[in-house]
Amino acid sequence: MFDLSSLASESNLRGEKLPLKDAALHYYPKFLEGVDATEVFQQLLHKTPWQEDDIKVFGKIYKQPRLTALYGTNSSSYTYSGITMHPHPFSPLLLKMKRQIESISQVDFNTVLLNLYRDGQDSNGWHSDNEPELGKNPVIASLSLGAERFFHLKHRTDKESRFKLLLEHGSLLLMMGPMQHHWLHMLPKSNKIKEPRINLTFRVIK
Ligand SMILES: O=C(O)CCC(=O)C(=O)O
């Protein structure tokens, strides 16, 4: 097991509040730095039991354009976009990251959803994390590893309010407040990206 000690340094905890109305969004570009981020990425890439699910779009069945895995501190399942996932028990590495993220967010997470975007052809369509089991105004902590990808946001009712953020290797994005109620987010395809990216979203499933 390697050491995530760089997390303790102050520079890693320096974040910025992003100027979004009807939301609280904080970005920590160097939450995991250099070697640590790369080692965590490699371990997750090779040791995670990735699953490939089918999704139904307008009555037709497609492969979901990414691989996923769910981990939980209890056995509560999580259902989104018609897919019900059953959690694996947290690994020591995921538990360590959960604790470090909790020290910033002050929220005790019980679930983490991992997404593997194998290359730029994998993506995540417009949605918000507003499933009933997440409760009102959920705090969602999103850790990015591997290839940098753009994260797009659009307000549900104010069509002028759009935002785009480059999620860097080792960065942490905290989504809080009424954000999931007012905003949709997505990760578009990109022909330029040939490398994989892993995203972890820590959540509280009630
Ligand atoms: O990959 C990302 O950064 C976004 C993931 C996401 O939106 C989700 O898992 O709900």
The ligand as a MOL file (V3000), in Angstrom:
LIG
                    3D

  0  0  0     0  0            999 V3000
M  V30 BEGIN CTAB
M  V30 COUNTS 10 9 0 0 0
M  V30 BEGIN ATOM
M  V30 1 O -16.8970 11.7520 -15.2330 0
M  V30 2 C -17.2910 12.7820 -14.7060 0
M  V30 3 O -16.5490 13.7150 -14.4280 0
M  V30 4 C -18.7620 12.9360 -14.4040 0
M  V30 5 C -19.3760 11.7130 -13.8000 0
M  V30 6 C -20.8390 11.8760 -13.5740 0
M  V30 7 O -21.4340 12.8250 -13.9890 0
M  V30 8 C -21.5710 10.8660 -12.8360 0
M  V30 9 O -21.0210 9.7870 -12.5150 0
M  V30 10 O -22.7600 11.1150 -12.5390 0
M  V30 END ATOM
M  V30 BEGIN BOND
M  V30 1 2 1 2
M  V30 2 1 2 3
M  V30 3 1 2 4
M  V30 4 1 4 5
M  V30 5 1 5 6
M  V30 6 2 6 7
M  V30 7 1 6 8
M  V30 8 2 8 9
M  V30 9 1 8 10
M  V30 END BOND
M  V30 END CTAB
M  END
